Amino acid sequence: MFNVKKIIIISSVLISAAANAAQEPKYVFYMIGDGMSSAQRQITEYYAQEQKHDPNYHLAINSMPVSGIITTQSASSLVTDSAAAGTALATGMKTNNGVIAMTPDGKKLSTLLEGAQKQGKATGLITTTRLTHATPATFAAKNKNRNAENEIAVDYVNSGVDFFAGGGFRHFITGQGSKRKDDRNLVDEFKHKGYRTFIGKDSSQYFLNYQPQSGDHIFAAFTKSHLPYSIDRKVTPSLAQITKKGIDLLSKDKDGFFLMVEGGRIDHAAHANDVAGVIGDTLAFDKAVKTALKFYQQHPKETLIVVVGDHETGGMGLGMGKQYFMNLDRIVNFKESVEDKLQKTYNGDRAAFYKHIGNKFGLTDLTAKEKAKIEAAMDFVDAGKKDKTKVWGGYDPVAMTVAHITSRRAGVYWTSYAHTAVQLPVSSIGVDSASFGGFGDNTDVAKKLAKAMDVKIGL
């Protein structure tokens, strides 16, 4: 059973031993919570403590022996996007928002994953978003435009990465459901290169039953777009299950591995001001980190784990107004995400919608003020108006009104539907992990990893 206290005791001895050994880690986990800063980590921990009735419980990401803090600005803005932030974390260099592993003037940058490949290590990219989304793309593709996902998909075919798993098969297939503009079936191209492929949610059980063999290569895309939020997940593998499968395969390489794991939908939930979605996907990410820590327990002198966010999303505040409370027990009854589920619900039938939010969000006791806000949003939608001023962030006004009511009840406040420039915590354990403590920049995380791994990144 996973034991945080045991991890800390073991690691306190091994950090100095690893440093004295002056050896590079054989196994490297780079675990990125997209949109995850201190608030997202802490509200999830508070929620878990309440659910476990244990005020001393800590998330794995909050239990590592080494902690640091980083800034995140891009070359073009104090508020970064995931492409620029991912580039900084992958290459140690700043670039403009929207750019994938290239300098602002178009020079291609070398990444940590590519450095690991040159050492003969096995490599993997895991995400809960589309595989062609910005963060994973920065490790194995080059493009001046993060939205060129079809081109990023082609880069993946030629990348030599051993293990891909996430969502977004629409950028790799042809025919119905495809987003490609050409006639290339990249899934077939992966097969021709010797990859085992798992496409669509119906392949989920085959993937879970699959027993990796030495020399195998995997391409798995379980959904057309992003994987479902943790709160909505029914069939597709969890992030922890995917991470375990990646470890089972990559650890068969005698030279070790580099594995990037992204909890990508923490960011999406925060964009939609969905407090339960944030907590659910942060818990799922934490379970994936626990999976890596179990591997670390077996290989403590050879493993390095670094956990970080790429930016904060939503301007999430714990506490609001003049109130000195948070009521996270109000979140327990939430049964679906705001973005993928709730905002597709209201169709003009007000009675049906109120029944729905009573069943899915426990909102059976709306105050007159809360109901008036929902009715106003319904009036706006029924009149056929558009959210041109982005009062509701471009989301469905009725769904967002419910999201804000539920957040207010929990004592959570949001300042943005986008990213913010706040600093991020960094956590680490294992070989050379002590170097990740202190204050720095997101580029420093990549540079410290490169030094620990003895690889060249950037230009």
CORRATA-V436982 format. One record per residue. N is the residue number from 1. RES is the residue in one letter. PHI is phi in whole degrees, 0 to 359 (none if undefined). D_LAST is the distance of its C-alpha to the last C-alpha in Angstrom with 1 decimal. Layout:
BEGIN
((N;RES;PHI;D_LAST) (N;RES;PHI;D_LAST))
END
This chain:
BEGIN
((1;M;none;43.5) (2;F;298;40.4) (3;N;229;41.1) (4;V;298;38.9) (5;K;298;40.9) (6;K;296;40.7) (7;I;303;36.9) (8;I;296;36.8) (9;I;296;39.3) (10;I;297;37.5) (11;S;292;34.0) (12;S;297;35.4) (13;V;279;36.3) (14;L;279;33.3) (15;I;301;30.6) (16;S;289;31.7) (17;A;296;32.4) (18;A;296;29.0) (19;A;297;27.4) (20;N;290;29.8) (21;A;290;29.0) (22;A;53;25.5) (23;Q;241;24.5) (24;E;278;21.7) (25;P;291;23.1) (26;K;281;24.2) (27;Y;238;24.4) (28;V;235;22.0) (29;F;250;23.1) (30;Y;244;20.9) (31;M;248;23.6) (32;I;243;23.0) (33;G;268;26.0) (34;D;293;25.1) (35;G;79;27.0) (36;M;260;28.2) (37;S;239;28.8) (38;S;300;31.7) (39;A;297;34.4) (40;Q;296;33.6) (41;R;293;33.5) (42;Q;283;36.6) (43;I;295;38.8) (44;T;294;38.2) (45;E;294;39.3) (46;Y;302;42.3) (47;Y;299;43.3) (48;A;297;43.0) (49;Q;299;45.1) (50;E;293;47.8) (51;Q;292;47.8) (52;K;269;48.1) (53;H;53;50.5) (54;D;220;48.4) (55;P;292;47.2) (56;N;261;45.3) (57;Y;288;43.2) (58;H;229;39.4) (59;L;298;36.7) (60;A;300;34.5) (61;I;292;31.5) (62;N;258;33.5) (63;S;243;34.8) (64;M;285;31.9) (65;P;287;32.3) (66;V;241;29.1) (67;S;230;28.3) (68;G;218;25.9) (69;I;214;25.2) (70;I;226;22.1) (71;T;267;21.6) (72;T;225;20.0) (73;Q;303;19.6) (74;S;266;17.1) (75;A;290;15.7) (76;S;249;18.8) (77;S;199;21.5) (78;L;293;22.9) (79;V;258;23.9) (80;T;277;20.9) (81;D;253;21.3) (82;S;289;20.2) (83;A;293;17.4) (84;A;293;15.6) (85;A;294;16.8) (86;G;297;15.9) (87;T;299;12.3) (88;A;299;12.4) (89;L;287;14.3) (90;A;267;12.2) (91;T;237;8.6) (92;G;78;9.6) (93;M;227;8.6) (94;K;280;11.4) (95;T;214;12.2) (96;N;284;15.7) (97;N;306;18.4) (98;G;94;18.7) (99;V;259;15.2) (100;I;254;13.9) (101;A;52;10.3) (102;M;220;9.2) (103;T;285;8.8) (104;P;303;12.4) (105;D;264;12.2) (106;G;95;11.3) (107;K;279;7.8) (108;K;285;7.3) (109;L;248;5.3) (110;S;277;6.4) (111;T;249;9.5) (112;L;299;12.2) (113;L;297;14.5) (114;E;294;12.6) (115;G;295;12.3) (116;A;296;16.0) (117;Q;298;16.8) (118;K;295;15.6) (119;Q;276;18.0) (120;G;90;20.7) (121;K;286;21.1) (122;A;285;22.7) (123;T;224;21.0) (124;G;213;22.5) (125;L;231;22.2) (126;I;232;25.3) (127;T;206;26.1) (128;T;266;29.4) (129;T;263;28.0) (130;R;299;27.3) (131;L;300;24.7) (132;T;273;23.0) (133;H;291;22.9) (134;A;301;19.9) (135;T;298;19.2) (136;P;298;19.4) (137;A;300;17.6) (138;T;295;14.3) (139;F;270;14.3) (140;A;219;15.1) (141;A;219;14.8) (142;K;224;13.0) (143;N;197;15.2) (144;K;283;15.8) (145;N;224;19.0) (146;R;299;19.7) (147;N;278;23.3) (148;A;278;22.5) (149;E;291;23.5) (150;N;295;25.1) (151;E;290;21.9) (152;I;298;20.1) (153;A;300;23.0) (154;V;295;22.5) (155;D;302;18.9) (156;Y;296;20.6) (157;V;302;23.0) (158;N;262;20.4) (159;S;277;18.3) (160;G;78;20.4) (161;V;296;20.8) (162;D;277;24.2) (163;F;220;25.7) (164;F;248;25.5) (165;A;206;28.1) (166;G;172;28.9) (167;G;244;30.4) (168;G;90;29.9) (169;F;292;31.4) (170;R;299;32.2) (171;H;268;28.9) (172;F;240;29.4) (173;I;251;33.1) (174;T;243;35.4) (175;G;86;38.8) (176;Q;299;40.2) (177;G;88;37.8) (178;S;280;34.8) (179;K;255;32.3) (180;R;285;31.0) (181;K;257;32.0) (182;D;245;32.0) (183;D;254;34.1) (184;R;276;31.4) (185;N;262;32.4) (186;L;287;29.2) (187;V;296;31.3) (188;D;297;33.1) (189;E;295;29.9) (190;F;298;28.9) (191;K;300;32.4) (192;H;295;32.1) (193;K;271;29.1) (194;G;97;31.3) (195;Y;280;30.5) (196;R;279;33.4) (197;T;241;33.4) (198;F;230;35.1) (199;I;239;35.5) (200;G;89;37.5) (201;K;295;39.3) (202;D;292;42.0) (203;S;273;39.6) (204;S;301;39.1) (205;Q;292;42.0) (206;Y;299;40.9) (207;F;296;37.5) (208;L;294;39.1) (209;N;278;41.5) (210;Y;298;38.9) (211;Q;251;38.6) (212;P;301;35.2) (213;Q;242;35.5) (214;S;304;33.1) (215;G;92;30.9) (216;D;291;31.4) (217;H;230;28.7) (218;I;235;29.5) (219;F;232;28.9) (220;A;233;31.0) (221;A;227;31.4) (222;F;275;34.6) (223;T;221;35.0) (224;K;295;34.5) (225;S;243;32.4) (226;H;287;31.6) (227;L;294;33.5) (228;P;294;36.5) (229;Y;303;36.6) (230;S;302;37.9) (231;I;291;41.1) (232;D;258;41.7) (233;R;293;40.5) (234;K;230;43.3) (235;V;249;42.2) (236;T;294;38.4) (237;P;298;37.0) (238;S;285;36.0) (239;L;298;32.5) (240;A;294;33.8) (241;Q;295;35.4) (242;I;295;32.2) (243;T;299;30.3) (244;K;299;33.1) (245;K;293;33.0) (246;G;297;29.3) (247;I;298;29.9) (248;D;303;32.8) (249;L;280;30.8) (250;L;294;27.5) (251;S;290;29.4) (252;K;282;31.1) (253;D;282;28.0) (254;K;295;28.7) (255;D;269;25.1) (256;G;96;24.9) (257;F;207;22.9) (258;F;235;20.3) (259;L;231;22.0) (260;M;261;21.0) (261;V;238;24.3) (262;E;246;24.6) (263;G;272;27.9) (264;G;281;27.1) (265;R;267;30.6) (266;I;303;31.0) (267;D;300;29.2) (268;H;296;31.5) (269;A;296;34.6) (270;A;291;33.6) (271;H;305;33.0) (272;A;272;36.5) (273;N;52;37.8) (274;D;258;39.1) (275;V;295;39.8) (276;A;291;41.1) (277;G;296;38.2) (278;V;300;35.7) (279;I;297;37.8) (280;G;299;38.2) (281;D;282;34.6) (282;T;289;33.6) (283;L;298;36.4) (284;A;295;35.0) (285;F;296;31.5) (286;D;298;33.2) (287;K;295;35.1) (288;A;293;31.9) (289;V;296;30.6) (290;K;299;34.1) (291;T;298;33.5) (292;A;294;30.4) (293;L;294;32.4) (294;K;297;35.1) (295;F;295;32.7) (296;Y;302;31.6) (297;Q;302;35.3) (298;Q;276;35.6) (299;H;224;32.5) (300;P;293;32.1) (301;K;270;30.7) (302;E;235;28.0) (303;T;242;26.8) (304;L;233;24.4) (305;I;239;24.9) (306;V;237;23.0) (307;V;243;24.6) (308;V;204;23.3) (309;G;261;23.6) (310;D;257;21.1) (311;H;186;23.6) (312;E;266;27.3) (313;T;233;29.4) (314;G;93;32.9) (315;G;57;33.5) (316;M;289;35.6) (317;G;246;38.3) (318;L;262;40.6) (319;G;110;43.9) (320;M;205;45.1) (321;G;59;47.6) (322;K;255;50.2) (323;Q;266;50.4) (324;Y;254;49.8) (325;F;202;49.3) (326;M;222;47.3) (327;N;243;49.1) (328;L;286;46.7) (329;D;294;49.7) (330;R;290;49.9) (331;I;273;46.8) (332;V;304;48.3) (333;N;276;50.2) (334;F;287;47.1) (335;K;236;46.9) (336;E;203;44.4) (337;S;280;41.2) (338;V;284;41.4) (339;E;290;38.8) (340;D;277;39.6) (341;K;243;43.3) (342;L;299;45.1) (343;Q;285;43.9) (344;K;255;45.3) (345;T;264;48.7) (346;Y;288;50.6) (347;N;230;52.4) (348;G;104;55.3) (349;D;270;57.4) (350;R;292;57.4) (351;A;298;59.6) (352;A;295;57.4) (353;F;292;54.3) (354;Y;297;56.1) (355;K;295;57.1) (356;H;297;53.6) (357;I;287;52.1) (358;G;290;55.0) (359;N;286;54.2) (360;K;265;50.4) (361;F;232;49.9) (362;G;67;53.3) (363;L;271;54.1) (364;T;259;57.8) (365;D;230;58.7) (366;L;300;57.1) (367;T;283;58.5) (368;A;299;60.0) (369;K;293;57.1) (370;E;295;54.5) (371;K;293;56.4) (372;A;297;56.8) (373;K;295;53.0) (374;I;294;52.6) (375;E;297;55.5) (376;A;297;53.9) (377;A;294;50.7) (378;M;296;52.9) (379;D;301;54.8) (380;F;298;51.5) (381;V;291;50.5) (382;D;297;54.0) (383;A;281;54.2) (384;G;76;51.2) (385;K;281;49.1) (386;K;246;45.3) (387;D;278;43.1) (388;K;294;41.9) (389;T;270;41.3) (390;K;60;39.4) (391;V;302;42.0) (392;W;253;41.3) (393;G;68;37.6) (394;G;85;38.3) (395;Y;274;39.8) (396;D;298;43.4) (397;P;302;45.4) (398;V;292;48.0) (399;A;297;45.4) (400;M;290;43.5) (401;T;296;46.8) (402;V;296;47.5) (403;A;301;44.1) (404;H;286;44.7) (405;I;295;48.2) (406;T;294;47.1) (407;S;295;44.4) (408;R;300;46.9) (409;R;299;49.4) (410;A;278;46.9) (411;G;87;46.0) (412;V;246;42.5) (413;Y;235;41.2) (414;W;241;38.3) (415;T;258;36.9) (416;S;205;34.6) (417;Y;260;34.1) (418;A;239;30.3) (419;H;271;27.7) (420;T;232;28.1) (421;A;257;26.0) (422;V;291;27.6) (423;Q;286;26.0) (424;L;237;25.6) (425;P;280;26.8) (426;V;236;24.7) (427;S;233;26.8) (428;S;207;26.1) (429;I;205;28.1) (430;G;110;27.8) (431;V;301;25.8) (432;D;63;24.0) (433;S;291;24.8) (434;A;301;26.2) (435;S;290;22.7) (436;F;270;22.4) (437;G;281;25.5) (438;G;91;25.7) (439;F;261;24.3) (440;G;196;20.7) (441;D;239;18.2) (442;N;300;16.9) (443;T;296;13.3) (444;D;293;15.2) (445;V;298;16.5) (446;A;296;13.3) (447;K;295;12.4) (448;K;292;16.0) (449;L;296;15.9) (450;A;299;13.0) (451;K;294;15.1) (452;A;298;18.2) (453;M;277;17.1) (454;D;62;15.4) (455;V;234;12.3) (456;K;260;8.6) (457;I;231;6.6) (458;G;83;3.8) (459;L;281;0.0))
END
